[in-house]
């Protein structure tokens, strides 16, 4: 168990170093950082001074080590377009993205599980067919089209919900939250649905498949034979056993929710990290791109590691197979 | 979609029977064609997909104007609503946009670009993934380990993120003002680099199964060089699952291109794809000019839905386990 955890942790560190190399080479080799800072008519001598002050004339390994040490302290350099430290920009926008991603995940879990359980228990009803149609649409429609459709329906036509921004936010320490004001909550509805729809589809299909499988097992038959109520069999025994893989998938998907927030944030002009990243790509703001890549990778790698370790704790059957090297 | 490696039956109709009607007859007799005829949904999806491809190929013949040619655009004709509404004007079936560009013509040309990027992206991803998968599976050892580790790491990152990064790096290397054709190339490369992993994994799995079979041993015995064994003998036996992945990936590639263009990191306004048209049209949504965004959106959704349905059917039809 300890060996397994250690090996996964070393793998995770390896991945982070690889991503760090990519981020550094983007930062260093994709375009000359000096040109981004000085103006076109800056004399050569001054350019050299800037180059020296940035440490760009040191050997590449030294530069890499410096970049790495700085990145580990969340110092990612200065943004070309905003002339501000990237870490400040990211920190300022992180609460918006995390709140959106959390709401989307909750939405996807609640509706995905409800719809999945319903369509597994009542297989041939009209509502089930409707759910399946919804799931096909959820997979086939690009995220931004769903967002535009929602905006057209609820903002342009009906005028019920705001089409952009976070509404009024409340500041708690360095964290800003939209969960405590009415306009903030209203602003969260459409982006969360847009972002969560794909995950909802995924969870619904997974719950349905798992439920159908579990309902065929012997222990469910035995529970029925014991005379338990249908409700107890379905929800106490069957659903409980389908939830382990569902929670795993939802956990692993949280990383991609944060990445897919790029699209949702652009549609709804949501002031999060994703919007910052898209603007960075449009304006070739390499420090922000590199920092975003590092941050997202860190989140991904951490989630993967935690899920892997939790999995062995939750499901003891896995331990014996994992402790042996494959 | 399952990643499981599907040991598939070798299709008898594929390589050797090339002579005239014999080939056609065998194709019509095959199980695949039978399952195609059995599913009405699949036939509709195939017809719609074919229609989209034909529309794209004959775009310049079907369009009432060339939307890229400023000389053919007249500001007099701007913001006309679709033909069936009160203010509709012939010949603008689906209305016009701000610059007097016919929405229907723009969709035809946009469809062409979306499909070109999608198809080329899938081919590039396939070529890269299949080659790496063949090498990893056939050579094994450290090479295999290296390729598959890279694949594992990449698989944890969503394709759209990788495509955006490749795009951003290309922009900063080549300068921000790329012309439309180079942007198209960058998009194809970005999509290819984001989607190769699945091919590589599938091919590697199939090759590991195939390489222990007698025909490979026989080929080695008569002294054929490894590349020839890999490409001429092993590769054809791994094609079934690859076809399924390629179909589903075509839909994903088109979505990715549309998303990149929508985010402003794809095709420029001067040579718009469907995604670019949706981004432009989105600006006029609040002015009530819904048709500028709605029709490209419907076109994109219909295209992706029909390709997805085809892919789902192909997966079931080629998978003997599900029969």
HADDOCK unambig.tbl for C-alpha pairs under 7 A between the chains (distance, minus, plus):
assign (segid A and resid 15 and name CA) (segid B and resid 153 and name CA) 6.97 0.50 0.50
assign (segid A and resid 26 and name CA) (segid B and resid 169 and name CA) 6.82 0.50 0.50
assign (segid A and resid 30 and name CA) (segid B and resid 169 and name CA) 6.20 0.50 0.50
assign (segid A and resid 30 and name CA) (segid B and resid 172 and name CA) 5.78 0.50 0.50
assign (segid A and resid 30 and name CA) (segid B and resid 173 and name CA) 5.16 0.50 0.50
assign (segid A and resid 31 and name CA) (segid B and resid 172 and name CA) 5.60 0.50 0.50
assign (segid A and resid 31 and name CA) (segid B and resid 173 and name CA) 5.42 0.50 0.50
assign (segid A and resid 140 and name CA) (segid B and resid 301 and name CA) 6.87 0.50 0.50
assign (segid A and resid 140 and name CA) (segid B and resid 304 and name CA) 6.08 0.50 0.50
assign (segid A and resid 140 and name CA) (segid B and resid 305 and name CA) 5.44 0.50 0.50
assign (segid A and resid 141 and name CA) (segid B and resid 301 and name CA) 5.70 0.50 0.50
assign (segid A and resid 142 and name CA) (segid B and resid 255 and name CA) 6.14 0.50 0.50
assign (segid A and resid 145 and name CA) (segid B and resid 297 and name CA) 6.66 0.50 0.50
assign (segid A and resid 156 and name CA) (segid B and resid 286 and name CA) 6.25 0.50 0.50
assign (segid A and resid 256 and name CA) (segid B and resid 158 and name CA) 6.19 0.50 0.50
assign (segid A and resid 259 and name CA) (segid B and resid 161 and name CA) 6.66 0.50 0.50
assign (segid A and resid 266 and name CA) (segid B and resid 263 and name CA) 6.97 0.50 0.50
assign (segid A and resid 278 and name CA) (segid B and resid 263 and name CA) 6.97 0.50 0.50
assign (segid A and resid 281 and name CA) (segid B and resid 168 and name CA) 4.86 0.50 0.50
assign (segid A and resid 282 and name CA) (segid B and resid 264 and name CA) 6.75 0.50 0.50
assign (segid A and resid 282 and name CA) (segid B and resid 265 and name CA) 6.09 0.50 0.50
assign (segid A and resid 284 and name CA) (segid B and resid 168 and name CA) 6.12 0.50 0.50
assign (segid A and resid 284 and name CA) (segid B and resid 171 and name CA) 6.76 0.50 0.50
assign (segid A and resid 284 and name CA) (segid B and resid 172 and name CA) 5.73 0.50 0.50
